[in-house]
Amino acid sequence: MKTDLDKVKKLAKDLRTGYPRSPRAKLGGYVIAARCADKCRAFLLGMNGEYNYWPCSLAGQWFSFTGIAPEQFKDVVATGATDDELATWIAGASNIKDADEVLKWNNAMRDMRLSEMSLQAQQYLEEYIPQFVPNHRPVYVWFDVYDLEEKRW
């Protein structure tokens, strides 16, 4: 695959001054994937600011479920693939071919409560949330942490 950073630049968000899409936004039918694409494009251009493309616990959930490797995804994003092109590629590259399995996984991710996460993740979020999430906003599920911190609601 040929890298085309000029194409990537036309699609990238500058994460030094803005936010990636919500983990709730879907790409190729998967939650988290659109956010991964935003972070990867910004990373390729050095515009990721405090955001990491990889390693990332959120992206790790998606990569683990689909069987797509972070480097593999990065190589495709680096070609300047649009969201539609990425969606097509994801459909072919993912180990998951059953739409109902994707639906169940999406809902499990959307609904994951902090108490359902690993102890290590809970310990991390116990300190992270008071620092970065407005204290007048309750966190009901994991994705709330991102949407509240990034002022989506």
PyMOL commands that set and color helices and strands:
alter all, ss='L'
color gray80, all
select helices_A, chain A and resi 5-11+33-44+57-66+70-77+83-93+99-111+114-116+119-132+142-149
alter helices_A, ss='H'
color red, helices_A
select strands_A, chain A and resi 26-27+30-31
alter strands_A, ss='S'
color yellow, strands_A
deselect
rebuild
show_as cartoon
